[in-house]
Every structure is written in C-alpha cells, then in structure tokens.
Amino acid sequence: MESLPNTAAEVDVKVPPPKASQPAAQKPLPYGGSSPALGDEGGLSGDGVNSNDWSKSYFGLSSEPFPKEVAKILLAPVDPLNIEIKPDGLIYLPEIKYRRVLNQAFGPGGWGLAPRSETNVSPKIVSREYALVCLGRLVAIARGEQEYFDPSGIATAAESCKSNALMRCCKDLGIASELWDPRFIREFKAAHCVQVFASNSSGQKKKLWRRKDQPKFEFPWKE
C-alpha cells in the first residue's frame, strides 16, 4: 500500500504575525483640546462615546482650565437685579440663573448633573450627592438637601435637593461667587435691601428683610 506524504513535514506554512493594536484615536473636545479614548476605564470609548460611571469616576477633574471665553462668562460679576433676599436676611441667586450661565458658557447639552449617591430620606430632610459634568469632564461634587414637612412632598423635595446641589457645585466654577463674600453681602444689603417690622394675625412682631424695590409684606406677616 502506497504511503501518503507527511504534509506537516513537507509543507512550509507561514502564519502572518498578529497586527499590533492601534491606539484609539483621540476625540477633539469643544473649545480645543482632546481626550484619550479610555474605554471602560473612563473617558471616551473607541467610538467616541463617553463611558464614565459618574457615580464613581473623577475623569477630567482639574485636567486643564476652560478657555478664556468660557471663564469670562463663568466669572462675570453678578447683576444686583438678579439677587434675591430671604426674610431672614440670606441673599441668594435663583437656581434658574445658574442654569442660564451654564447654558451660555457650555451650551444646552454641554453640561449635566450626575447622581453620586442614592437619595437619602430622613424624617425631615432629603439629601443626595451630585456631580457637575461639563464637556465630558467632572467639575465639582456637592450634596444637595431640602426640608419637607409631609411625606407627600418628598418627590418635590428631591427635585429641590438637585437644584441645591447645582448651586453648590457652581460655586467651584466661580459663578456668583460674590454671594459668599461678607463685604459684598453687607454692601448689597445696605444699598438694595431694607429690614422692616412686621406682625402676624396673633399680634407677634418680628424684623424681616426684603428688597427695597419689592412690595411690602402682606401675608402671613404684614408690615
């Protein structure tokens, strides 16, 4: 019987070497700069999709300053007409004003709030930690909180908690930073606010603050 040739010994089979993996292309970010494609480890995946788990990630924190045109918007002096004062004398900027500054600086969709924890509901306060992310970079982390007085108001308190966290995060970007400056607070209250005596239906009296250009207190306290 004729034997067959040993093909393994006679045929020289050449296997091409494996191709070296190509580094993922960098995706340019708005206003210049680029971010490496880091896949599941954080940052951008190969297809340019942000894959960060913002409940844990610190991607982009302090990596580089924002461009001058963005910083100019964020650090612009606050307009005194936008500042409100609570009856107890605390001055503040309405939450919607912070959102408008962020939209002007980064564009709608260029920033967002990402939860960093579960919602914590205590007998009187709702709180939750949030991260402010701008142009795919972590910018600030803050815990928002809000009081509630009835269980039916927990959902509304949770939304107010988010707004409170946003205002606290914006402090790291320098938005309306004057509101934490004691000298500015004193000067603003002296120029734009007044403290008045008001009484309620039971005859109790107390001093309350309001803006000079706002109407007098009517209810439940009346000047």
Backbone as CSV, one residue per row, in Angstrom:
resi,resn,N_x,N_y,N_z,CA_x,CA_y,CA_z,C_x,C_y,C_z
1,MET,0.855,-1.197,0.000,0.000,0.000,0.000,0.882,1.234,0.000
2,GLU,0.617,2.178,-0.910,1.466,3.373,-1.058,1.184,4.344,0.085
3,SER,2.252,4.780,0.723,2.090,5.706,1.866,1.898,7.128,1.379
4,LEU,1.106,7.878,2.099,0.846,9.281,1.777,1.943,10.159,2.355
5,PRO,2.241,11.267,1.671,3.306,12.158,2.174,2.872,12.846,3.468
6,ASN,3.856,13.093,4.322,3.610,13.823,5.580,3.585,15.317,5.271
7,THR,2.348,15.831,5.098,2.234,17.236,4.666,2.761,18.192,5.709
8,ALA,2.658,17.805,6.996,3.139,18.698,8.041,4.631,18.897,7.949
9,ALA,5.351,17.826,7.458,6.801,17.939,7.371,7.235,18.566,6.064
10,GLU,6.434,18.417,4.993,6.871,18.860,3.681,6.370,20.247,3.306
11,VAL,5.245,20.707,3.898,4.675,21.998,3.509,5.056,23.046,4.539
12,ASP,5.640,24.110,4.056,6.045,25.199,4.945,4.891,26.198,5.048
13,VAL,4.169,26.150,6.154,3.023,27.037,6.342,3.474,28.270,7.107
14,LYS,3.299,29.417,6.476,3.693,30.674,7.124,2.456,31.375,7.700
15,VAL,2.482,31.626,8.986,1.379,32.318,9.658,1.769,33.775,9.844
16,PRO,0.964,34.700,9.300,1.323,36.116,9.450,1.308,36.528,10.912
17,PRO,2.254,37.354,11.299,2.302,37.799,12.703,1.071,38.634,13.031
18,PRO,0.610,38.563,14.279,-0.569,39.371,14.658,-0.275,40.856,14.534
19,LYS,-1.283,41.576,14.053,-1.115,43.018,13.896,-1.125,43.697,15.261
20,ALA,-0.235,44.645,15.386,-0.194,45.415,16.629,-1.460,46.250,16.750
21,SER,-2.012,46.253,17.941,-3.244,47.035,18.141,-2.950,48.512,17.987
22,GLN,-3.810,49.157,17.241,-3.644,50.586,17.007,-4.253,51.370,18.162
23,PRO,-3.564,52.411,18.642,-4.148,53.217,19.712,-5.405,53.912,19.235
24,ALA,-6.369,53.981,20.118,-7.634,54.631,19.758,-7.403,56.099,19.471
25,ALA,-8.085,56.565,18.442,-7.927,57.968,18.060,-8.504,58.871,19.129
26,GLN,-7.886,60.038,19.292,-8.372,60.999,20.256,-9.514,61.793,19.665
27,LYS,-10.477,62.059,20.487,-11.662,62.803,20.050,-11.514,64.245,20.493
28,PRO,-11.516,65.188,19.558,-11.392,66.578,19.963,-12.602,67.030,20.762
29,LEU,-12.348,67.847,21.780,-13.411,68.380,22.599,-13.752,69.790,22.155
30,PRO,-14.937,70.281,22.471,-15.283,71.658,22.138,-14.284,72.621,22.759
31,TYR,-14.039,73.734,22.125,-13.131,74.780,22.574,-11.682,74.313,22.576
32,GLY,-11.347,73.283,21.788,-9.972,72.836,21.695,-9.670,71.736,22.687
33,GLY,-8.468,71.142,22.575,-8.074,70.067,23.460,-8.619,68.741,22.976
34,SER,-8.164,67.666,23.600,-8.644,66.349,23.217,-8.641,65.450,24.429
35,SER,-9.390,64.368,24.329,-9.482,63.399,25.413,-9.110,62.032,24.874
36,PRO,-8.235,61.270,25.552,-7.892,59.937,25.083,-9.074,58.999,25.184
37,ALA,-9.122,58.032,24.268,-10.192,57.031,24.297,-9.819,55.967,25.303
38,LEU,-10.441,55.971,26.457,-10.055,55.096,27.542,-10.995,53.918,27.739
39,GLY,-12.075,53.842,26.952,-12.983,52.709,27.045,-13.598,52.578,28.420
40,ASP,-13.620,51.335,28.930,-14.293,51.080,30.198,-13.563,51.683,31.387
41,GLU,-12.285,52.068,31.219,-11.543,52.629,32.332,-11.921,54.075,32.585
42,GLY,-12.681,54.664,31.714,-13.087,56.051,31.893,-12.789,56.850,30.661
43,GLY,-13.453,57.962,30.485,-13.225,58.814,29.332,-14.076,58.401,28.166
44,LEU,-13.469,58.372,26.955,-14.207,58.080,25.740,-13.836,56.711,25.214
45,SER,-14.810,55.941,24.768,-14.542,54.645,24.164,-14.083,54.850,22.735
46,GLY,-13.755,53.758,22.053,-13.226,53.867,20.704,-14.148,54.565,19.740
47,ASP,-15.449,54.485,19.958,-16.387,55.142,19.053,-16.732,56.547,19.510
48,GLY,-15.984,57.069,20.499,-16.186,58.444,20.928,-17.329,58.633,21.904
49,VAL,-17.860,57.527,22.465,-18.979,57.635,23.389,-18.440,57.672,24.815
50,ASN,-18.899,58.636,25.597,-18.457,58.744,26.978,-18.981,57.562,27.777
51,SER,-18.066,56.796,28.392,-18.460,55.577,29.088,-18.198,55.660,30.580
52,ASN,-18.064,56.864,31.114,-17.779,57.005,32.532,-18.969,56.621,33.395
53,ASP,-18.667,56.025,34.530,-19.656,55.827,35.577,-19.501,57.006,36.531
54,TRP,-20.325,58.025,36.329,-20.139,59.268,37.079,-20.508,59.124,38.552
55,SER,-21.038,57.976,38.965,-21.263,57.768,40.387,-19.955,57.461,41.116
56,LYS,-18.891,57.165,40.334,-17.587,56.844,40.922,-16.438,57.607,40.266
57,SER,-16.574,57.947,38.990,-15.458,58.487,38.220,-15.105,59.917,38.616
58,TYR,-13.802,60.241,38.483,-13.296,61.607,38.649,-12.642,62.075,37.353
59,PHE,-13.052,61.488,36.240,-12.404,61.760,34.962,-12.417,63.250,34.621
60,GLY,-11.246,63.767,34.251,-11.120,65.141,33.782,-11.003,66.187,34.865
61,LEU,-11.081,65.793,36.136,-11.027,66.770,37.218,-9.680,67.489,37.225
62,SER,-9.700,68.792,37.110,-8.520,69.674,37.118,-7.521,69.338,36.016
63,SER,-7.973,68.710,34.921,-7.052,68.341,33.843,-6.515,69.565,33.109
64,GLU,-7.341,70.580,32.926,-6.915,71.822,32.286,-7.988,72.878,32.508
65,PRO,-7.592,74.157,32.493,-8.603,75.208,32.668,-9.480,75.338,31.435
66,PHE,-10.679,75.838,31.624,-11.535,76.123,30.485,-10.993,77.337,29.740
67,PRO,-11.289,77.456,28.448,-10.793,78.586,27.653,-11.242,79.928,28.229
68,LYS,-10.551,80.971,27.825,-10.807,82.304,28.378,-12.229,82.775,28.111
69,GLU,-12.762,82.448,26.924,-14.119,82.914,26.616,-15.158,82.254,27.519
70,VAL,-14.883,81.009,27.947,-15.783,80.329,28.880,-15.616,80.907,30.285
71,ALA,-14.353,81.091,30.698,-14.089,81.643,32.028,-14.691,83.033,32.186
72,LYS,-14.688,83.808,31.118,-15.248,85.162,31.179,-16.737,85.120,31.508
73,ILE,-17.445,84.156,30.944,-18.879,84.016,31.224,-19.107,83.541,32.656
74,LEU,-18.312,82.553,33.086,-18.494,81.984,34.418,-18.168,82.986,35.522
75,LEU,-17.150,83.811,35.299,-16.670,84.723,36.336,-17.247,86.126,36.221
76,ALA,-18.208,86.317,35.337,-18.805,87.645,35.159,-19.443,88.117,36.465
77,PRO,-19.317,89.406,36.793,-19.950,89.932,38.016,-21.457,89.703,37.989
78,VAL,-22.000,89.349,39.120,-23.437,89.083,39.195,-24.207,90.400,39.140
79,ASP,-25.311,90.396,38.420,-26.159,91.580,38.303,-26.980,91.732,39.589
80,PRO,-26.863,92.873,40.285,-27.634,93.054,41.527,-29.138,92.864,41.339
81,LEU,-29.652,93.113,40.135,-31.085,92.932,39.888,-31.503,91.468,39.961
82,ASN,-30.540,90.549,39.807,-30.851,89.117,39.842,-30.799,88.528,41.247
83,ILE,-30.276,89.281,42.201,-30.096,88.766,43.559,-31.379,88.961,44.364
84,GLU,-31.781,87.916,45.064,-32.946,87.976,45.942,-32.495,87.865,47.397
85,ILE,-33.379,88.235,48.314,-33.073,88.121,49.741,-34.239,87.444,50.449
86,LYS,-33.919,86.518,51.344,-34.941,85.842,52.133,-35.312,86.702,53.339
87,PRO,-36.487,86.492,53.905,-36.896,87.295,55.066,-35.907,87.258,56.227
88,ASP,-35.118,86.171,56.324,-34.142,86.092,57.414,-32.835,86.811,57.093
89,GLY,-32.744,87.412,55.888,-31.567,88.197,55.532,-30.547,87.476,54.675
90,LEU,-30.801,86.239,54.286,-29.870,85.490,53.442,-30.078,85.869,51.978
91,ILE,-29.015,86.348,51.315,-29.136,86.688,49.899,-28.776,85.462,49.057
92,TYR,-29.381,85.370,47.872,-29.165,84.207,47.017,-29.487,84.560,45.573
93,LEU,-28.995,83.715,44.671,-29.307,83.821,43.252,-30.276,82.696,42.907
94,PRO,-31.415,82.989,42.298,-32.358,81.921,41.942,-31.678,80.836,41.102
95,GLU,-32.095,79.604,41.324,-31.446,78.452,40.673,-31.453,78.552,39.157
96,ILE,-32.510,79.111,38.573,-32.587,79.197,37.118,-31.493,80.087,36.556
97,LYS,-31.002,81.044,37.344,-29.931,81.931,36.884,-28.633,81.150,36.695
98,TYR,-28.361,80.189,37.573,-27.170,79.349,37.424,-27.261,78.532,36.138
99,ARG,-28.432,77.991,35.867,-28.609,77.192,34.654,-28.385,78.041,33.400
100,ARG,-28.825,79.275,33.435,-28.636,80.147,32.275,-27.162,80.445,32.040
101,VAL,-26.407,80.638,33.116,-24.966,80.875,32.969,-24.282,79.642,32.381
102,LEU,-24.638,78.457,32.867,-24.043,77.221,32.344,-24.414,77.013,30.880
103,ASN,-25.651,77.295,30.511,-26.061,77.162,29.108,-25.313,78.144,28.219
104,GLN,-25.072,79.341,28.726,-24.348,80.337,27.944,-22.881,79.953,27.792
105,ALA,-22.302,79.368,28.840,-20.878,79.024,28.812,-20.597,77.750,28.022
106,PHE,-21.420,76.713,28.203,-21.141,75.405,27.609,-22.156,74.980,26.554
107,GLY,-23.263,75.695,26.451,-24.303,75.332,25.500,-25.264,74.320,26.090
108,PRO,-26.547,74.371,25.704,-27.503,73.360,26.164,-27.038,71.956,25.759
109,GLY,-26.966,71.052,26.708,-26.468,69.706,26.450,-24.984,69.560,26.702
110,GLY,-24.290,70.659,26.948,-22.851,70.612,27.200,-22.493,70.437,28.662
111,TRP,-23.500,70.333,29.506,-23.263,70.128,30.936,-24.422,69.313,31.508
112,GLY,-24.206,68.747,32.694,-25.269,67.967,33.320,-24.920,67.611,34.752
113,LEU,-25.935,67.199,35.502,-25.759,66.741,36.877,-25.902,65.228,36.924
114,ALA,-24.928,64.550,37.520,-24.963,63.092,37.631,-25.032,62.701,39.105
115,PRO,-25.990,61.860,39.497,-26.078,61.435,40.903,-24.833,60.660,41.321
116,ARG,-24.346,60.928,42.528,-23.196,60.208,43.081,-23.614,59.280,44.222
117,SER,-24.862,59.342,44.621,-25.325,58.504,45.729,-26.820,58.261,45.575
118,GLU,-27.350,57.404,46.411,-28.792,57.210,46.474,-29.428,58.391,47.208
119,THR,-30.717,58.583,46.995,-31.430,59.637,47.716,-31.607,59.224,49.171
120,ASN,-31.154,60.090,50.071,-31.264,59.820,51.498,-32.461,60.582,52.054
121,VAL,-33.420,59.862,52.610,-34.630,60.477,53.155,-34.644,60.270,54.663
122,SER,-34.464,61.361,55.405,-34.558,61.331,56.859,-35.943,61.837,57.262
123,PRO,-36.272,61.842,58.545,-37.618,62.292,58.941,-37.976,63.710,58.502
124,LYS,-36.967,64.575,58.256,-37.275,65.957,57.892,-36.541,66.464,56.654
125,ILE,-35.477,65.774,56.238,-34.622,66.294,55.169,-34.365,65.222,54.112
126,VAL,-34.385,65.642,52.850,-33.973,64.805,51.723,-32.617,65.308,51.249
127,SER,-31.667,64.400,51.026,-30.345,64.805,50.544,-29.821,63.800,49.527
128,ARG,-28.970,64.278,48.646,-28.336,63.417,47.646,-27.090,64.108,47.107
129,GLU,-26.072,63.329,46.801,-24.829,63.882,46.269,-24.856,63.849,44.745
130,TYR,-24.424,64.953,44.128,-24.405,65.077,42.671,-23.034,65.545,42.202
131,ALA,-22.720,65.192,40.947,-21.509,65.681,40.285,-21.917,66.577,39.125
132,LEU,-21.248,67.713,38.992,-21.457,68.593,37.846,-20.430,68.227,36.782
133,VAL,-20.912,67.842,35.603,-20.050,67.427,34.493,-20.223,68.427,33.352
134,CYS,-19.118,69.005,32.891,-19.151,69.989,31.805,-18.226,69.532,30.684
135,LEU,-18.757,69.422,29.479,-17.985,68.994,28.307,-17.262,67.674,28.560
136,GLY,-17.931,66.744,29.242,-17.361,65.422,29.473,-16.337,65.360,30.580
137,ARG,-16.225,66.411,31.393,-15.251,66.447,32.485,-15.957,66.690,33.807
138,LEU,-15.508,65.982,34.837,-16.026,66.251,36.173,-15.502,67.601,36.641
139,VAL,-16.401,68.444,37.126,-16.020,69.794,37.552,-16.150,69.960,39.061
140,ALA,-17.241,69.466,39.638,-17.463,69.664,41.070,-18.419,68.606,41.600
141,ILE,-18.335,68.371,42.909,-19.226,67.439,43.605,-19.804,68.159,44.817
142,ALA,-21.106,68.018,45.028,-21.747,68.645,46.187,-22.974,67.839,46.584
143,ARG,-23.317,67.925,47.844,-24.532,67.269,48.348,-25.626,68.314,48.496
144,GLY,-26.744,68.065,47.841,-27.893,68.945,47.967,-28.829,68.447,49.048
145,GLU,-29.561,69.368,49.647,-30.501,68.987,50.696,-31.725,69.889,50.657
146,GLN,-32.826,69.368,51.151,-34.074,70.125,51.168,-34.981,69.589,52.271
147,GLU,-35.570,70.487,53.033,-36.524,70.102,54.070,-37.877,69.740,53.456
148,TYR,-38.615,68.884,54.138,-40.000,68.601,53.757,-40.808,68.413,55.034
149,PHE,-42.110,68.634,54.941,-42.951,68.605,56.134,-44.048,67.547,56.066
150,ASP,-44.184,66.912,54.902,-45.214,65.890,54.733,-44.681,64.838,53.763
151,PRO,-44.929,63.553,54.011,-44.431,62.509,53.100,-44.845,62.707,51.651
152,SER,-45.976,63.347,51.416,-46.412,63.583,50.041,-45.518,64.587,49.319
153,GLY,-44.692,65.301,50.055,-43.820,66.297,49.442,-42.405,65.819,49.206
154,ILE,-42.152,64.522,49.382,-40.790,64.007,49.228,-40.297,64.149,47.790
155,ALA,-41.155,63.881,46.813,-40.735,63.983,45.407,-40.334,65.414,45.057
156,THR,-41.119,66.375,45.507,-40.788,67.779,45.256,-39.505,68.161,45.974
157,ALA,-39.327,67.665,47.193,-38.109,67.948,47.947,-36.887,67.356,47.256
158,ALA,-37.043,66.184,46.643,-35.928,65.556,45.933,-35.487,66.405,44.743
159,GLU,-36.447,67.020,44.045,-36.109,67.889,42.921,-35.427,69.160,43.411
160,SER,-35.906,69.715,44.513,-35.268,70.896,45.093,-33.871,70.570,45.599
161,CYS,-33.688,69.340,46.063,-32.371,68.881,46.507,-31.372,68.918,45.354
162,LYS,-31.810,68.524,44.169,-30.961,68.566,42.977,-30.568,70.000,42.643
163,SER,-31.515,70.922,42.727,-31.230,72.324,42.445,-30.248,72.893,43.459
164,ASN,-30.380,72.490,44.714,-29.467,72.950,45.749,-28.048,72.460,45.495
165,ALA,-27.913,71.213,45.044,-26.593,70.677,44.708,-25.980,71.433,43.535
166,LEU,-26.805,71.794,42.550,-26.307,72.544,41.396,-25.723,73.879,41.831
167,MET,-26.428,74.601,42.686,-25.933,75.898,43.145,-24.615,75.747,43.900
168,ARG,-24.488,74.698,44.696,-23.251,74.476,45.444,-22.100,74.097,44.517
169,CYS,-22.391,73.311,43.484,-21.350,72.948,42.518,-20.868,74.174,41.746
170,CYS,-21.792,75.060,41.409,-21.436,76.245,40.623,-20.488,77.160,41.374
171,LYS,-20.451,77.036,42.693,-19.525,77.842,43.484,-18.084,77.532,43.094
172,ASP,-17.792,76.256,42.748,-16.438,75.877,42.330,-16.062,76.475,40.983
173,LEU,-17.053,76.818,40.163,-16.794,77.459,38.872,-16.715,78.977,38.989
174,GLY,-16.958,79.503,40.175,-16.880,80.945,40.382,-18.140,81.700,40.024
175,ILE,-19.229,80.994,39.733,-20.477,81.668,39.365,-21.080,82.332,40.601
176,ALA,-21.341,83.637,40.499,-21.940,84.406,41.603,-21.156,84.225,42.898
177,SER,-19.832,84.205,42.800,-19.004,83.998,43.996,-19.130,85.144,44.994
178,GLU,-19.619,86.297,44.544,-19.785,87.437,45.449,-20.747,87.129,46.592
179,LEU,-21.661,86.199,46.360,-22.676,85.901,47.370,-22.094,85.263,48.621
180,TRP,-20.824,84.847,48.568,-20.146,84.294,49.740,-19.106,85.266,50.298
181,ASP,-19.071,86.475,49.759,-18.119,87.496,50.201,-18.801,88.388,51.241
182,PRO,-18.363,88.363,52.511,-19.033,89.150,53.560,-19.115,90.643,53.246
183,ARG,-18.071,91.210,52.655,-18.104,92.637,52.339,-19.176,92.933,51.292
184,PHE,-19.251,92.084,50.244,-20.270,92.288,49.215,-21.663,92.162,49.814
185,ILE,-21.854,91.202,50.711,-23.166,90.991,51.322,-23.605,92.236,52.092
186,ARG,-22.688,92.787,52.882,-23.030,93.985,53.660,-23.370,95.155,52.746
187,GLU,-22.561,95.346,51.699,-22.786,96.474,50.800,-24.077,96.308,50.005
188,PHE,-24.370,95.072,49.574,-25.597,94.839,48.818,-26.824,95.102,49.683
189,LYS,-26.818,94.599,50.903,-27.977,94.776,51.779,-28.187,96.243,52.127
190,ALA,-27.088,96.986,52.288,-27.212,98.409,52.604,-27.767,99.196,51.423
191,ALA,-27.408,98.795,50.206,-27.809,99.554,49.017,-29.159,99.129,48.457
192,HIS,-29.511,97.856,48.580,-30.690,97.345,47.869,-31.772,96.748,48.764
193,CYS,-31.521,96.615,50.053,-32.474,95.923,50.929,-32.852,96.781,52.131
194,VAL,-33.921,96.385,52.779,-34.388,97.092,53.968,-34.936,96.071,54.958
195,GLN,-34.725,96.345,56.242,-35.256,95.485,57.300,-36.430,96.201,57.957
196,VAL,-37.577,95.531,57.998,-38.804,96.176,58.475,-39.446,95.349,59.580
197,PHE,-40.289,96.005,60.377,-41.093,95.307,61.372,-42.374,94.811,60.711
198,ALA,-42.741,93.571,61.017,-43.987,93.002,60.502,-44.666,92.220,61.617
199,SER,-45.978,92.100,61.538,-46.741,91.380,62.560,-47.676,90.374,61.897
200,ASN,-48.011,89.325,62.625,-48.932,88.317,62.097,-50.309,88.471,62.735
201,SER,-51.219,87.562,62.454,-52.604,87.684,62.918,-52.735,87.582,64.434
202,SER,-51.765,86.960,65.096,-51.821,86.837,66.558,-51.145,87.993,67.272
203,GLY,-50.644,88.959,66.503,-50.038,90.141,67.103,-48.544,90.040,67.332
204,GLN,-47.936,88.931,66.978,-46.489,88.798,67.131,-45.771,89.691,66.125
205,LYS,-44.633,90.235,66.552,-43.859,91.115,65.680,-42.444,90.568,65.505
206,LYS,-41.893,90.810,64.338,-40.509,90.411,64.074,-39.950,91.249,62.938
207,LYS,-38.621,91.303,62.858,-37.966,92.035,61.784,-37.731,91.107,60.596
208,LEU,-38.084,91.582,59.418,-37.913,90.805,58.194,-37.185,91.645,57.155
209,TRP,-36.456,90.947,56.276,-35.728,91.613,55.191,-36.491,91.468,53.877
210,ARG,-36.393,92.494,53.042,-36.886,92.432,51.665,-36.102,93.438,50.837
211,ARG,-36.172,93.285,49.523,-35.559,94.273,48.634,-36.360,95.574,48.690
212,LYS,-35.658,96.681,48.495,-36.333,97.980,48.523,-37.328,98.130,47.379
213,ASP,-37.048,97.458,46.249,-37.935,97.593,45.090,-39.037,96.535,45.064
214,GLN,-39.176,95.761,46.143,-40.233,94.760,46.234,-41.408,95.301,47.049
215,PRO,-42.636,94.808,46.799,-43.794,95.278,47.569,-43.684,94.907,49.046
216,LYS,-44.444,95.590,49.875,-44.430,95.331,51.310,-45.009,93.949,51.614
217,PHE,-44.627,93.415,52.779,-45.146,92.114,53.207,-46.650,92.206,53.442
218,GLU,-47.376,91.179,52.989,-48.831,91.157,53.124,-49.327,89.989,53.968
219,PHE,-48.768,88.779,53.725,-49.265,87.584,54.415,-48.168,86.526,54.441
220,PRO,-47.992,85.765,55.514,-48.726,85.840,56.785,-48.245,86.965,57.705
221,TRP,-47.106,87.581,57.321,-46.621,88.734,58.071,-46.953,90.002,57.295
222,LYS,-47.378,91.020,58.009,-47.783,92.265,57.365,-47.041,93.440,57.987
223,GLU,-46.516,94.314,57.117,-45.805,95.496,57.614,-46.793,96.487,58.240
